[in-house]
């Protein structure tokens, strides 16, 4: 199958699936909890004697730092791709 056709089929399936979901938050709750748990675990390793409030604050900052790091890497990749195209 042509990659563009495969992509369109996948998009169609995704939109159909989400259209059949009345409560998207409940559908993704377990995944979000697992992702946030990763940052909480890291925060507890960094600060084993911290309170729950401090752990939540630290986890929030670890999560923000993670996504900022991904954004930085993405921007660098886009710049590299643009300069390679220009050359």
C-alpha positions as CSV (number, residue, x, y, z in Angstrom):
1,X,0.0,0.0,0.0
2,X,1.2,3.5,-0.8
3,X,2.5,5.3,2.3
4,X,0.2,8.3,1.7
5,X,-2.8,5.9,1.5
6,X,-1.7,4.1,4.6
7,X,-1.5,7.4,6.5
8,X,-4.9,8.5,5.3
9,X,-6.4,5.2,6.4
10,X,-4.8,5.5,9.8
11,X,-6.1,9.1,10.2
12,X,-9.6,7.9,9.2
13,X,-9.5,5.2,11.8
14,X,-8.2,7.5,14.5
15,X,-10.9,10.1,13.8
16,X,-13.6,7.4,13.7
17,X,-12.4,6.0,17.0
18,X,-12.4,9.4,18.7
19,X,-15.8,10.2,17.3
20,X,-17.1,7.0,19.0
21,X,-15.6,8.1,22.4
22,X,-17.9,10.3,24.4
23,X,-15.4,10.9,27.3
24,X,-11.9,11.2,25.9
25,X,-10.4,12.0,29.3
26,X,-11.5,8.7,30.8
27,X,-10.1,6.9,27.7
28,X,-6.6,8.4,28.3
29,X,-6.6,8.5,32.1
30,X,-4.5,5.4,32.6
31,X,-1.9,6.6,30.1
32,X,-1.7,10.1,31.7
33,X,-1.4,8.6,35.2
34,X,1.4,6.3,34.0
35,X,3.3,9.2,32.4
36,X,2.9,11.5,35.4
37,X,3.9,8.6,37.7
38,X,7.3,8.5,35.9
39,X,8.0,12.1,36.9
40,X,6.8,11.5,40.5
41,X,9.0,8.4,40.8
42,X,12.0,10.5,39.6
43,X,11.1,13.3,42.0
44,X,10.9,10.8,44.9
45,X,14.3,9.4,44.0
46,X,15.7,12.9,44.0
47,X,14.1,14.0,47.3
48,X,13.2,10.9,49.3
49,X,12.2,12.9,52.4
50,X,10.0,15.4,50.6
51,X,6.3,15.9,51.3
52,X,3.7,15.0,48.8
53,X,3.2,18.6,47.9
54,X,6.9,19.0,47.3
55,X,7.0,15.9,45.2
56,X,4.1,17.1,43.1
57,X,5.8,20.5,42.5
58,X,9.1,18.8,41.6
59,X,7.3,16.3,39.3
60,X,5.6,19.2,37.5
61,X,9.0,20.9,36.9
62,X,10.6,17.6,35.7
63,X,7.7,17.2,33.3
64,X,8.1,20.7,32.0
65,X,11.8,20.3,31.6
66,X,11.3,17.0,29.7
67,X,9.0,18.6,27.2
68,X,11.2,21.7,26.8
69,X,14.1,19.4,26.1
70,X,12.0,17.7,23.4
71,X,11.1,21.0,21.9
72,X,14.7,22.1,21.8
73,X,15.7,18.9,20.1
74,X,12.9,19.2,17.6
75,X,13.9,22.8,16.7
76,X,17.5,21.7,16.2
77,X,16.4,18.9,13.9
78,X,14.2,21.3,11.9
79,X,17.1,23.7,11.5
80,X,19.4,20.9,10.4
81,X,16.9,19.7,7.9
82,X,16.4,23.3,6.5
83,X,20.1,23.9,6.2
84,X,20.6,20.5,4.5
85,X,17.8,21.4,2.0
86,X,19.4,24.8,1.4
87,X,22.8,23.3,0.7
